[in-house]
Amino acid sequence: MGVINVDNIRVYAFHGCLKEESIIGSDYLVNVSVEANLTKASTSDALSDTVDYVHINHVVKEEMAVPSKLLEHVGKRIINRLFSEISLIEKISVSVSKINPPIGGDVESVTVLLKEKRP
């Protein structure tokens, strides 16, 4: 098994339970870590034998563009898409962080982390 990490994908999106959040939006950081059998890719040097991190980035940006009330919901959609579209993935970890959340305090970010194995 091998691990591919795509770190700190910056996205401006419109998630949150407050009406203002869906209008104003805010900055988010998304991290994706996938586990897959990378043995073939390590010898073939072929993109078709690995998990394409460009594809991961594309899925994250598309799913983050769909507003949700909860970060958990967005994270689960990202996981579902990646499992659906990339058969090589065995495990996924996705964290979604809202930067400067409107929670009435000096908080840098709030992060939801979801981990799943292929069903």
C-alpha distances in whole Angstrom, upper triangle without the diagonal:
4,7,10,13,17,19,23,24,28,29,33,33,36,34,36,39,42,43,44,40,40,43,42,38,36,33,29,26,23,19,16,13,10,6,5,4,6,7,11,11,11,14,16,16,17,17,17,13,11,12,16,16,20,20,18,21,23,22,23,26,28,27,28,31,32,34,33,35,32,29,27,28,27,23,23,24,21,19,21,21,17,16,19,19,15,14,11,10,9,10,13,15,18,21,24,27,31,33,36,36,40,40,43,42,40,37,34,32,31,27,25,22,20,17,16,13,14,17
4,7,10,14,16,20,21,24,27,30,31,33,32,34,37,40,42,41,38,38,40,39,35,33,30,27,23,20,17,14,10,8,6,5,6,6,8,11,10,10,13,15,15,15,15,15,12,10,10,13,13,17,17,16,18,21,21,21,24,25,25,26,29,30,32,32,33,30,27,26,27,25,22,22,23,20,18,20,20,16,16,19,18,15,15,11,10,10,10,12,14,16,19,22,25,28,30,33,34,38,38,41,40,38,34,32,29,28,25,24,20,19,16,16,14,15,19
4,7,10,12,16,17,21,23,27,27,30,29,31,34,36,38,38,34,34,37,36,32,30,27,23,20,17,13,10,7,6,5,6,9,8,11,14,12,12,16,17,16,17,15,16,14,11,10,12,11,15,15,13,16,19,18,18,21,23,22,23,26,27,29,28,30,27,24,23,24,22,19,20,21,17,15,18,18,15,15,18,17,14,15,12,10,10,9,10,11,13,16,19,21,25,26,30,30,34,34,37,36,34,31,28,26,25,21,20,17,16,14,14,13,15,18
4,7,10,13,14,18,20,24,25,27,27,29,32,34,36,36,32,32,34,33,29,27,24,21,17,14,11,8,6,5,7,8,11,9,13,15,12,13,16,17,15,15,13,15,13,9,8,9,8,12,12,10,12,15,15,15,18,20,20,20,23,25,27,27,29,26,22,22,23,20,17,19,19,16,14,17,17,13,14,17,16,13,14,12,10,12,11,10,11,12,14,17,19,23,24,28,28,32,33,36,35,33,29,26,24,24,20,20,17,16,14,15,15,16,20
4,6,10,11,14,17,21,22,25,24,26,29,31,33,32,29,29,31,30,26,24,20,17,14,11,7,6,4,7,9,11,14,13,17,18,16,16,20,20,18,18,16,18,17,13,10,11,8,11,13,10,11,14,14,13,16,18,18,18,21,23,24,24,26,23,20,20,21,18,15,17,18,14,14,17,17,13,15,18,17,15,17,15,12,14,12,10,9,10,11,14,16,19,20,24,25,29,30,32,31,29,26,23,20,20,17,17,14,14,13,15,16,17,21
4,7,7,11,13,17,19,22,21,24,27,29,31,30,26,26,28,27,23,21,17,14,11,8,6,5,6,9,12,14,17,16,19,20,18,18,22,22,19,19,16,18,18,14,11,10,7,9,11,8,8,11,12,10,12,15,15,15,18,20,22,22,24,22,18,19,20,17,14,17,17,13,14,17,16,13,16,18,17,15,18,16,14,16,14,11,11,10,11,12,14,17,18,22,23,27,28,31,30,28,24,21,19,19,16,16,14,15,15,16,18,19,22
4,6,9,12,16,17,21,20,22,26,27,29,28,24,25,27,25,21,18,15,12,8,7,5,6,8,11,15,17,20,19,22,24,21,21,25,25,23,23,20,22,21,18,15,14,10,12,14,11,10,13,14,11,13,16,16,15,18,20,21,22,23,21,17,18,20,17,14,17,18,14,15,19,18,16,18,21,20,18,21,20,17,19,16,13,11,10,10,11,12,15,15,19,20,24,25,28,26,24,21,18,16,16,14,15,13,15,15,18,20,21,24
4,6,9,12,14,18,17,20,23,25,26,25,21,22,24,21,18,15,11,9,5,5,5,9,11,15,18,20,24,23,26,27,25,25,29,29,26,26,22,24,25,21,18,17,13,14,15,12,10,14,14,11,12,16,15,13,16,19,19,20,21,19,16,17,19,16,14,18,18,15,16,20,19,17,20,23,21,21,24,23,20,22,19,16,13,11,9,9,9,12,12,15,17,21,22,25,23,21,18,15,13,14,12,14,13,16,17,20,22,23,26
4,6,10,12,16,16,19,22,24,25,23,20,20,22,20,16,14,10,8,5,5,6,9,12,15,18,20,24,23,26,27,24,25,29,28,25,25,21,23,24,20,17,15,11,11,13,10,7,10,11,8,8,12,12,10,13,16,17,18,20,18,15,17,17,14,13,16,16,13,15,18,17,15,19,21,19,19,22,22,19,21,19,16,14,11,10,9,10,12,12,16,17,21,23,26,25,23,20,17,15,15,14,15,15,16,18,20,22,23,26
4,7,10,13,14,17,21,21,22,21,17,18,19,17,13,11,7,6,5,7,9,12,15,18,22,24,27,27,30,31,28,29,32,32,29,28,24,26,27,24,20,18,15,14,15,13,10,12,13,10,9,12,13,10,12,15,16,17,19,18,15,17,18,14,14,18,17,15,18,20,19,18,22,23,22,22,25,25,23,25,22,19,17,14,12,10,10,10,10,14,15,18,21,23,23,21,18,15,13,15,14,15,16,18,20,22,25,26,29
4,6,10,11,14,18,19,19,18,14,14,15,14,10,8,6,5,6,8,11,14,17,20,24,26,29,28,32,33,30,31,34,33,31,29,26,27,28,25,21,19,16,15,16,14,10,11,12,9,7,10,10,7,9,12,12,14,16,16,13,16,16,13,13,17,16,14,17,19,18,18,21,22,21,22,26,26,23,26,23,20,18,14,13,10,10,10,10,14,14,17,20,23,23,21,19,16,14,15,14,15,17,18,21,23,25,26,28
4,7,10,13,16,16,16,14,11,11,12,10,7,6,5,6,9,11,14,17,21,23,27,29,33,32,36,36,33,35,38,37,34,33,29,30,32,29,25,23,20,18,19,17,14,14,15,12,9,12,12,8,8,11,11,13,15,15,13,17,17,13,15,18,17,16,19,21,20,21,24,25,24,25,29,29,27,29,26,23,21,17,15,12,11,10,10,12,13,15,18,21,21,20,18,16,14,15,15,17,19,20,23,25,28,29,31
4,6,10,13,14,13,12,9,8,10,9,5,6,6,7,10,11,15,17,21,23,27,29,33,33,36,37,34,36,39,38,36,34,30,31,32,29,25,24,21,20,19,17,15,15,14,11,9,10,10,6,6,8,7,10,11,12,11,14,14,11,13,16,15,14,18,19,18,20,23,23,23,24,28,29,26,28,26,22,20,17,15,11,11,9,11,13,12,14,17,20,21,21,18,17,15,15,15,15,18,19,22,24,27,28,29
4,7,10,10,10,9,6,5,7,7,4,6,9,10,13,14,18,20,23,26,29,32,35,35,39,40,37,39,42,41,39,37,33,34,35,32,28,27,24,23,22,20,18,18,17,14,12,13,11,8,8,8,5,8,9,11,11,14,13,11,14,17,15,16,19,20,20,21,24,25,25,27,30,31,28,30,28,24,22,18,17,13,13,10,12,13,12,13,16,19,20,21,19,18,15,15,16,16,19,20,23,25,28,29,30
4,7,9,10,10,6,6,9,10,7,8,10,9,13,13,17,19,22,24,28,30,34,34,38,39,37,38,42,41,39,37,33,34,35,32,28,27,24,23,22,20,18,18,17,14,13,13,11,8,9,8,5,5,5,7,7,11,10,9,12,14,13,14,17,18,18,20,23,23,24,26,29,30,27,28,25,22,20,16,14,11,11,9,12,13,11,12,14,17,19,20,17,17,14,13,13,13,16,17,20,22,26,27,27
4,6,8,8,5,6,10,10,9,9,12,12,15,16,19,21,24,26,30,32,36,37,41,42,39,41,45,44,42,40,37,37,38,34,31,30,27,27,26,23,22,22,20,17,17,17,14,12,13,12,8,6,4,6,8,11,11,11,13,15,15,17,19,20,21,23,25,26,27,29,31,32,29,30,27,24,21,18,16,12,12,9,12,13,9,10,11,15,17,18,16,16,13,12,13,13,16,18,21,23,27,28,29
4,7,9,7,8,11,12,11,13,15,15,18,19,22,24,27,29,32,35,39,40,43,44,43,44,48,47,45,43,40,40,41,37,34,33,31,30,29,26,25,25,23,20,20,20,17,15,16,14,10,8,5,7,10,12,12,13,16,17,17,19,22,22,23,26,27,28,29,31,33,35,32,32,29,26,24,21,19,15,15,13,15,15,11,11,11,15,17,19,17,19,16,14,15,15,18,20,23,25,29,30,30
4,5,5,7,9,10,10,12,15,16,19,21,24,26,29,32,35,38,42,42,46,47,45,47,50,49,47,46,42,42,43,40,36,35,33,32,31,29,27,27,25,22,22,22,19,17,17,16,12,11,8,11,13,16,16,16,19,20,21,22,25,26,26,28,30,31,32,34,37,38,35,35,32,29,27,23,21,18,17,14,15,14,11,9,11,13,16,18,17,18,17,15,17,18,21,23,26,28,32,33,34
4,5,5,7,9,10,13,16,17,21,22,26,28,31,34,37,39,43,44,48,48,46,48,51,50,48,46,43,43,44,41,37,36,33,33,31,29,28,27,26,23,22,22,20,17,17,15,12,11,10,13,15,18,17,17,21,22,22,23,26,27,27,29,32,32,33,35,37,39,36,37,34,31,29,25,23,20,19,16,17,17,14,12,14,16,19,21,20,21,19,18,20,21,24,25,29,31,34,35,35
4,5,5,6,8,10,14,16,20,22,25,28,31,34,37,40,43,44,48,48,46,48,51,50,48,46,42,43,44,41,37,36,33,32,31,29,27,27,26,23,21,22,20,17,16,16,13,13,12,14,16,19,19,18,21,23,23,24,27,28,28,30,33,33,33,35,38,40,37,38,35,31,29,26,23,19,18,14,15,14,12,10,13,14,17,19,18,19,18,17,20,21,24,26,30,32,35,36,37
4,5,5,5,7,11,12,16,18,21,24,27,30,33,36,40,40,44,45,42,44,47,46,44,42,39,39,40,37,33,32,29,28,28,26,23,23,22,19,18,18,17,14,13,13,10,10,9,11,13,16,16,15,18,20,20,20,23,25,25,26,29,30,30,32,35,36,33,34,31,28,25,22,19,16,14,11,12,12,9,9,12,14,16,17,16,17,15,14,16,17,21,22,26,28,32,33,34
4,6,6,9,12,14,17,18,22,24,28,30,33,36,39,40,43,44,42,43,47,46,43,41,38,38,39,36,33,31,29,27,26,25,23,22,21,18,17,16,15,12,11,11,7,9,9,12,13,16,15,14,17,19,18,19,23,23,23,25,28,28,28,30,33,35,32,34,31,28,26,22,20,17,16,13,15,15,13,12,15,18,20,21,20,20,18,17,18,19,22,23,26,28,31,32,33
4,6,10,13,15,19,21,24,27,30,32,36,38,42,42,46,46,44,46,49,48,45,43,39,40,42,39,35,33,30,29,28,27,24,23,23,21,18,18,18,15,13,13,10,12,12,15,16,20,19,17,21,23,21,22,26,26,26,28,31,31,31,33,36,38,35,37,34,31,29,25,23,19,18,15,16,16,14,13,17,19,21,22,21,21,19,19,21,22,25,26,30,31,35,35,36
4,7,10,13,17,19,23,26,29,32,35,38,41,41,45,46,43,45,48,47,44,43,39,40,41,38,34,32,30,28,28,26,23,23,23,20,18,19,18,15,14,14,12,14,14,16,16,20,20,18,21,23,22,23,26,27,27,28,31,32,31,33,37,38,35,37,34,30,28,24,22,18,17,13,13,13,12,11,15,17,19,19,18,18,17,18,20,21,24,26,29,32,35,36,37
4,7,10,13,15,19,22,25,28,32,34,38,38,41,42,39,41,44,43,41,39,35,36,38,34,31,29,26,25,25,23,20,20,19,17,15,16,15,11,11,12,10,11,12,13,13,17,17,15,17,20,19,19,22,24,23,25,28,28,28,30,33,34,31,33,30,27,24,21,18,15,13,10,11,11,10,11,14,17,18,18,17,16,14,15,16,18,21,22,26,28,31,32,33
4,7,10,13,17,20,23,26,30,32,36,36,40,40,38,39,42,42,39,38,34,35,36,33,29,28,24,23,24,21,19,19,19,16,14,16,15,11,12,13,12,13,13,14,13,16,17,14,16,20,19,19,22,24,23,24,27,28,28,29,32,33,30,32,29,25,23,19,16,12,11,7,7,8,8,10,13,15,16,16,14,13,11,12,14,16,19,21,24,27,30,31,33
4,7,10,14,17,20,23,27,30,33,33,36,37,34,36,39,38,36,35,31,33,33,30,27,25,21,21,21,19,16,17,17,14,12,15,14,11,12,14,13,14,15,15,13,16,17,14,15,19,19,17,20,23,22,22,26,27,26,27,30,30,28,29,27,23,20,17,14,11,9,6,6,8,9,12,15,17,17,16,14,11,10,11,12,15,17,19,22,25,28,29,32
4,7,10,13,17,20,23,26,30,29,33,34,32,33,36,36,33,32,29,30,31,27,23,22,19,18,19,16,14,15,15,11,11,13,12,9,11,13,13,13,14,13,10,13,14,12,12,16,16,14,17,20,19,19,22,24,23,24,27,27,24,26,23,19,16,13,10,7,5,5,6,9,10,13,15,18,18,17,14,11,9,10,9,11,13,16,19,21,24,26,28
4,7,10,14,17,20,23,27,26,30,31,28,29,33,33,30,29,26,27,28,24,21,20,16,16,17,14,12,14,14,10,11,14,13,10,13,15,15,15,16,15,11,14,15,12,12,15,16,13,16,19,18,18,21,23,22,22,25,25,22,23,20,17,14,11,8,6,5,7,7,11,12,16,18,20,20,18,15,12,9,10,9,11,12,14,17,19,22,24,26
4,7,10,13,17,20,23,23,27,28,25,26,30,30,27,27,23,24,25,21,17,17,13,14,14,11,9,12,11,8,9,12,11,9,13,14,15,15,16,14,10,12,13,10,9,12,13,10,12,15,15,14,17,19,19,18,21,21,18,19,17,13,10,7,6,5,6,9,11,14,15,18,20,23,22,21,17,15,12,12,9,10,10,11,13,16,19,20,23
4,7,10,14,17,20,20,24,25,23,23,27,27,25,24,21,23,22,19,15,15,12,13,14,10,10,13,12,9,12,15,13,12,16,17,18,18,19,17,13,14,15,12,10,13,14,11,12,15,15,13,16,18,18,17,20,19,16,17,14,10,8,6,5,7,9,12,13,17,18,21,22,25,24,23,19,16,14,13,10,10,9,11,12,14,17,18,21
4,7,10,13,17,17,20,22,20,21,24,24,22,22,19,20,19,15,12,12,9,12,12,8,9,12,11,9,12,14,13,13,17,18,19,19,20,18,14,14,15,13,10,12,13,9,9,13,12,10,12,15,15,14,16,15,12,13,11,7,6,5,7,9,12,15,17,21,21,24,25,29,28,26,23,20,17,16,13,12,10,10,10,12,14,15,18
4,7,10,14,14,17,19,17,18,22,22,21,20,18,19,17,14,11,12,10,13,13,10,11,15,13,12,15,17,16,17,20,21,23,22,24,21,17,16,18,16,12,14,15,12,10,14,14,11,12,16,15,13,15,13,10,11,8,6,5,7,9,12,15,18,20,24,24,27,28,31,30,29,25,22,20,19,15,14,11,11,9,11,12,14,17
4,6,10,11,15,16,15,16,19,20,19,18,16,16,14,11,8,11,10,13,12,10,12,15,13,13,17,18,17,18,22,22,24,23,25,22,19,18,19,17,14,14,15,12,10,13,13,9,10,13,13,10,11,9,6,7,6,5,6,9,12,15,18,21,23,27,27,31,31,34,33,32,28,26,23,22,18,17,13,12,10,10,10,11,14
4,7,9,12,14,13,14,18,18,18,18,16,16,14,11,9,12,12,16,15,13,16,18,17,17,20,22,21,22,25,26,28,27,28,25,22,21,22,20,17,17,18,15,13,15,15,12,11,15,15,11,11,9,6,6,5,7,9,12,15,18,21,25,27,30,30,34,34,38,36,35,31,29,26,25,21,19,16,14,11,10,9,10,14
4,6,9,11,10,12,15,15,15,15,14,13,10,8,8,11,12,16,15,13,17,19,17,18,22,23,22,24,27,27,29,29,31,28,25,23,24,22,19,19,19,17,14,16,16,12,11,14,14,10,9,6,5,5,7,9,12,15,18,21,24,28,30,34,34,37,38,41,40,39,35,32,30,28,25,23,19,17,14,13,11,11,14
4,6,8,9,10,12,13,14,14,13,13,9,8,9,13,15,18,17,16,20,21,21,22,25,26,25,27,30,31,33,32,35,32,29,27,28,26,23,22,23,20,18,19,19,15,14,17,16,12,11,7,8,8,11,13,16,19,22,25,28,32,33,37,37,41,41,45,43,42,38,36,33,32,28,26,23,21,18,16,14,13,16
4,6,5,6,9,10,10,11,11,11,7,6,8,11,13,16,16,16,19,21,21,22,25,26,26,27,30,31,34,33,36,33,30,29,29,27,24,24,24,21,19,21,20,16,16,18,17,13,12,9,10,11,13,15,17,20,23,26,28,32,33,37,37,41,42,45,44,42,38,36,33,32,29,27,24,23,20,19,17,16,20
4,6,5,7,9,10,11,12,12,9,9,12,15,17,20,20,20,23,24,24,25,28,29,30,31,34,35,37,37,39,37,34,32,33,31,28,28,28,25,23,24,24,20,19,21,20,16,15,11,13,14,16,18,21,23,26,29,32,35,37,41,41,45,45,49,47,46,42,39,37,36,32,31,28,26,23,22,19,19,22
4,5,6,6,8,9,10,10,6,8,11,14,17,19,19,20,22,24,24,26,28,29,30,32,34,35,38,38,40,38,35,33,34,32,29,29,28,26,24,25,23,20,19,21,19,15,14,11,14,15,18,20,22,25,28,31,33,37,38,42,43,46,47,50,49,47,44,41,39,38,34,33,30,28,25,23,21,20,23
4,5,5,5,6,7,8,5,5,9,11,14,16,16,17,20,21,22,23,26,27,27,29,31,33,36,36,39,36,33,32,32,30,27,27,27,24,22,24,22,19,19,20,18,14,14,11,13,15,18,19,21,23,26,28,31,34,36,39,40,44,45,48,47,45,41,38,36,36,32,31,28,27,24,23,21,20,24
4,6,6,8,10,12,9,9,12,14,15,18,19,19,22,23,24,25,28,29,30,31,34,35,38,38,40,38,35,34,34,32,29,29,29,26,25,26,25,21,22,23,21,18,17,14,16,17,19,20,22,24,27,30,32,35,36,40,41,45,46,49,47,45,42,39,37,36,33,32,29,28,25,25,23,22,26
4,6,8,11,12,9,11,14,16,18,21,21,22,24,26,27,28,31,32,33,34,36,38,41,41,44,41,38,37,37,35,32,33,32,29,28,29,28,24,24,26,23,20,19,16,18,20,22,23,26,28,31,33,36,39,40,44,45,48,49,52,51,49,45,42,40,40,37,36,33,31,29,28,26,25,28
4,5,9,9,7,10,13,14,17,19,20,21,23,24,25,27,29,30,31,33,35,37,40,40,43,41,38,37,37,34,32,32,31,28,27,28,26,23,23,24,22,18,18,15,18,20,22,24,26,28,31,33,36,39,40,44,45,48,50,53,51,49,46,43,41,40,37,36,33,32,29,28,26,25,28
4,7,9,8,9,12,12,15,16,17,19,21,22,24,25,27,28,30,31,33,35,38,38,41,39,36,35,35,33,31,31,30,27,26,27,25,22,23,24,21,18,18,16,18,20,22,23,25,26,29,31,33,36,37,41,42,46,47,50,49,47,44,40,38,38,35,34,32,31,28,28,26,25,28
4,5,6,7,10,10,13,14,15,17,19,20,21,23,25,26,27,29,31,32,36,36,39,38,34,34,34,31,29,29,28,25,24,25,23,20,21,21,18,15,16,14,16,19,21,22,24,26,28,30,33,36,37,41,41,45,46,50,49,47,43,40,38,38,34,34,31,30,28,27,25,24,27
4,5,6,8,7,10,11,11,13,15,16,17,20,21,22,24,25,27,29,32,33,36,34,31,31,30,27,26,26,25,21,21,22,19,17,18,18,15,13,14,12,14,18,19,19,22,22,25,27,29,32,33,37,38,41,43,46,45,44,40,37,35,34,31,30,28,27,25,24,23,22,25
4,6,8,8,12,12,12,14,17,17,17,20,22,22,23,26,27,29,32,33,36,34,31,30,30,27,26,25,24,21,20,21,18,16,16,16,13,11,11,10,13,16,19,19,22,23,26,28,31,33,35,39,39,42,44,47,47,45,42,39,36,36,32,31,28,27,25,23,22,20,23
4,7,9,12,14,14,15,18,19,19,21,23,24,25,27,29,30,33,33,36,34,31,30,30,28,26,25,24,21,20,21,19,16,16,17,14,11,11,8,11,14,17,18,21,22,25,28,31,34,35,39,39,43,44,47,47,45,41,39,36,35,32,30,28,26,23,22,20,18,21
4,6,9,11,11,12,15,16,16,18,20,21,22,24,26,27,30,31,33,31,28,27,27,25,22,22,22,19,17,19,17,13,14,15,13,9,10,7,9,12,14,15,17,19,22,24,27,30,32,35,36,39,41,44,43,41,38,35,32,32,28,27,24,22,20,19,18,17,20
4,6,9,8,8,11,13,13,14,17,18,18,20,22,24,27,27,30,27,24,24,23,21,19,19,18,15,14,15,13,10,11,13,10,7,9,7,7,11,12,12,14,15,18,20,23,26,28,32,32,36,37,40,39,38,34,32,29,28,25,23,21,19,17,17,16,15,18
4,5,5,7,9,10,11,13,15,16,17,19,21,22,25,26,29,27,24,24,24,21,19,20,18,15,15,16,14,11,13,14,11,9,11,10,11,14,15,14,16,16,19,20,23,25,27,31,31,35,36,40,39,37,34,31,28,28,25,24,22,21,19,19,19,18,21
4,5,5,6,9,10,11,12,14,15,16,18,21,23,24,27,25,22,22,22,19,17,18,17,13,14,16,14,11,14,15,12,11,14,12,12,15,15,13,14,14,16,17,19,22,23,27,28,31,33,36,35,34,30,27,25,25,22,21,19,19,18,18,18,18,22
4,5,5,6,9,10,11,12,14,15,17,19,22,24,27,25,22,23,22,19,18,19,18,14,15,17,14,12,15,16,13,12,15,15,14,18,18,16,17,16,18,18,20,22,24,27,28,31,33,36,36,34,31,28,26,26,23,23,21,21,21,21,21,21,24
4,5,5,6,9,10,11,12,14,16,17,21,22,25,24,21,21,20,17,16,17,15,12,13,14,11,9,12,12,9,9,13,13,12,16,16,14,16,15,17,18,20,22,24,28,28,31,33,36,36,35,32,29,26,26,23,22,20,19,19,19,19,18,21
4,5,5,6,9,10,11,12,14,16,19,20,22,21,18,18,17,14,13,14,13,9,10,12,9,7,11,12,10,9,13,13,11,14,14,11,12,11,13,14,17,19,21,25,25,28,30,33,33,32,28,26,23,22,19,18,17,16,16,16,17,16,19
4,6,5,6,9,10,11,12,15,17,19,22,20,17,18,18,14,13,15,14,10,12,14,12,10,14,15,13,13,16,16,15,18,17,14,14,12,13,13,15,17,19,23,23,26,28,31,31,30,26,23,21,21,18,18,17,17,18,18,20,19,22
4,5,5,6,9,10,11,13,16,18,21,21,18,19,18,14,14,16,13,10,13,14,11,10,14,14,12,12,16,17,16,19,19,16,16,14,16,15,18,19,21,24,25,27,30,33,33,32,29,26,23,23,21,20,19,19,19,20,21,20,23
4,6,5,6,8,10,11,14,16,19,18,15,16,14,11,11,12,9,7,9,10,7,7,11,11,9,11,14,16,14,17,16,13,14,12,14,13,16,18,20,24,24,26,28,32,32,31,28,25,22,21,19,18,17,16,17,17,18,17,19
4,6,5,6,9,10,13,14,17,15,13,14,13,9,9,11,9,6,9,11,9,9,13,14,12,13,17,18,15,18,16,13,13,10,11,10,13,14,17,20,20,23,25,28,28,27,24,22,19,18,15,15,14,14,15,16,18,18,20
4,6,5,6,9,12,14,17,16,14,16,15,11,12,14,12,9,13,14,12,12,16,16,15,16,20,21,19,21,20,17,16,13,14,12,14,15,16,20,20,22,25,28,28,27,24,22,19,19,17,17,17,17,19,20,22,22,24
4,6,5,7,11,13,16,16,15,16,14,10,12,13,10,9,13,13,10,12,15,15,13,16,19,21,19,22,21,18,18,15,16,14,16,17,19,22,22,24,26,30,30,30,27,25,22,21,19,18,19,18,20,20,22,21,23
4,5,5,8,10,13,13,11,12,10,7,9,10,7,6,10,10,9,11,14,14,13,16,19,20,18,20,19,16,15,12,13,11,14,15,18,21,20,22,24,27,28,28,25,23,20,19,17,15,16,15,17,17,20,19,21
4,5,7,9,12,11,10,12,10,7,9,11,9,8,12,13,12,14,17,17,17,18,22,23,20,22,20,17,16,12,12,9,11,12,14,17,16,19,21,24,25,24,22,20,17,16,14,14,15,15,18,19,22,22,23
4,6,9,13,13,12,15,13,10,12,14,11,11,15,16,14,16,19,19,18,20,24,25,23,25,24,20,20,16,16,13,15,14,16,19,18,20,22,25,26,26,24,22,19,19,18,17,19,19,21,22,25,25,26
4,7,10,11,11,13,10,8,12,13,10,11,14,14,13,16,18,18,18,21,24,26,23,25,24,20,20,17,17,14,16,15,18,20,18,20,22,25,27,27,25,23,20,19,18,17,19,18,21,21,24,24,24
4,7,9,10,12,10,8,12,13,11,13,16,16,16,18,21,21,21,24,26,28,26,27,25,22,21,17,17,13,15,13,16,18,16,17,19,22,24,25,22,21,18,17,17,16,18,18,21,22,25,25,26
4,6,7,9,7,6,10,11,10,12,15,15,16,18,20,20,21,24,26,28,25,26,24,21,19,16,15,12,14,13,16,17,15,16,17,21,23,24,21,21,17,15,15,14,16,16,19,20,23,24,24
4,7,9,8,9,12,13,13,15,17,18,19,21,23,23,25,27,29,30,27,28,25,22,20,17,16,13,14,12,15,16,13,14,15,18,20,22,19,20,16,14,14,13,16,16,20,21,25,25,26
4,5,5,7,9,10,11,13,15,16,17,19,21,22,23,25,27,28,25,25,22,19,17,14,13,10,11,11,14,16,13,14,14,18,19,21,18,18,14,12,11,9,12,13,16,18,22,23,23
4,5,5,6,9,10,11,12,14,16,17,19,20,21,22,25,25,22,23,20,16,14,11,9,6,8,8,12,14,12,14,15,18,19,20,16,16,12,9,8,6,9,10,14,16,19,21,22
4,6,5,6,9,10,11,12,14,15,17,18,20,21,23,24,20,20,17,14,12,10,9,8,10,12,15,17,15,17,17,21,22,22,19,19,15,12,9,6,8,8,11,13,16,18,19
4,5,5,6,9,10,11,12,14,16,16,18,20,22,23,20,21,18,15,14,11,12,10,13,13,17,19,17,19,19,23,24,25,22,21,17,15,13,10,11,10,13,14,17,18,18
4,5,5,6,9,10,11,13,14,15,17,18,21,22,19,20,17,14,13,10,10,8,11,12,15,18,16,18,19,23,24,24,21,20,16,14,12,10,11,10,13,14,17,18,19
4,5,5,6,9,10,11,12,14,16,16,19,19,16,17,14,11,9,6,7,6,10,12,16,19,17,20,20,24,24,24,21,20,16,13,10,8,8,7,9,11,14,15,17
4,5,5,6,9,10,11,12,14,15,17,18,15,15,13,10,10,8,10,10,14,16,19,22,20,23,23,27,27,28,24,23,19,17,14,10,10,7,9,9,12,13,14
4,5,5,6,9,10,10,12,14,16,18,15,16,15,12,12,10,12,12,15,17,20,23,21,23,25,28,29,29,26,25,21,18,16,13,13,11,12,12,14,14,15
4,6,5,6,9,10,11,12,14,16,13,14,13,10,10,8,10,10,14,16,19,22,21,24,25,29,29,29,25,23,20,18,15,13,12,10,11,11,14,13,15
4,6,5,6,8,10,11,12,13,10,11,9,7,8,7,10,12,15,18,21,24,23,26,27,30,31,30,27,25,21,19,16,13,11,8,8,8,10,10,11
4,6,5,6,9,10,12,14,11,12,11,10,12,11,14,15,18,21,24,27,26,28,29,33,33,33,30,28,24,22,19,16,14,11,11,10,11,10,10
4,6,5,6,8,11,13,11,13,13,11,13,12,15,15,19,21,24,27,26,29,30,34,34,34,30,29,25,23,20,18,16,14,14,13,13,12,13
4,5,5,6,8,10,8,10,10,8,11,11,14,15,19,21,24,28,27,30,31,35,35,34,30,28,25,23,20,18,16,13,12,11,12,10,12
4,6,6,6,8,6,8,9,8,11,12,16,17,21,24,27,30,29,32,33,37,37,36,33,31,27,25,22,19,17,14,12,10,9,7,9
4,6,7,10,9,11,12,12,15,15,19,20,23,26,29,32,31,33,35,38,39,38,35,33,29,27,24,21,20,17,15,13,13,10,11
4,6,9,9,12,13,13,16,16,19,20,24,26,29,32,31,34,36,39,39,39,35,33,30,28,25,23,21,18,17,15,15,12,14
4,6,6,9,11,11,14,15,19,20,24,26,29,33,32,35,36,40,40,39,35,33,30,28,25,23,20,18,16,14,13,11,13
4,6,8,11,12,16,17,21,23,26,29,32,35,35,38,39,42,42,41,38,36,32,31,27,25,22,19,17,14,12,9,11
4,6,9,11,15,17,20,23,26,29,32,35,35,38,39,43,42,41,37,35,32,30,27,24,21,19,16,14,12,10,13
4,6,7,11,13,17,19,23,26,28,32,32,35,36,39,39,38,34,32,28,27,23,21,18,15,13,11,9,7,11
4,7,11,13,17,20,23,27,29,33,32,35,36,39,39,38,34,32,29,27,23,21,17,14,11,9,6,5,9
4,7,10,14,17,20,24,26,29,29,32,32,36,35,34,30,29,25,23,19,17,13,11,7,6,4,6,10
4,6,10,13,16,20,22,26,25,29,29,32,32,31,27,25,22,20,16,14,10,8,6,5,6,8,11
4,7,10,13,17,19,23,22,25,26,29,28,27,23,22,18,16,13,11,7,6,4,7,9,11,14
4,7,10,13,16,19,19,22,23,26,25,25,21,19,16,14,10,8,6,5,6,9,12,14,16
4,6,10,13,16,15,19,19,23,22,21,17,15,12,10,6,5,4,6,9,12,15,17,20
4,7,10,13,12,16,17,20,20,19,15,13,10,8,6,5,7,9,12,15,18,20,22
4,6,9,9,13,14,17,16,15,12,10,6,5,4,6,9,12,15,18,21,23,25
4,6,6,9,11,14,14,13,10,9,5,5,6,9,12,15,18,21,25,26,28
4,6,9,11,13,13,11,8,6,4,7,9,12,15,18,21,24,28,30,31
4,7,8,10,9,8,6,5,5,8,11,14,17,21,24,27,31,33,34
4,6,8,9,9,7,7,6,7,10,13,16,19,23,26,30,32,33
4,6,8,9,9,10,10,10,13,16,19,22,26,29,33,34,36
4,6,8,8,11,10,10,13,15,19,22,26,29,32,35,36
4,7,8,12,12,13,16,19,22,25,29,32,36,38,39
4,6,9,11,12,16,18,22,25,28,32,35,38,39
4,7,9,11,15,18,21,25,28,32,35,38,39
4,6,8,11,15,17,21,24,28,31,34,36
4,7,10,14,16,20,23,26,30,32,34
4,6,10,13,16,20,23,26,29,31
4,7,10,14,17,20,24,26,28
4,6,10,13,17,20,23,24
4,7,10,13,17,20,21
4,7,10,14,17,18
4,7,11,13,15
4,7,10,12
4,7,8
4,6
4
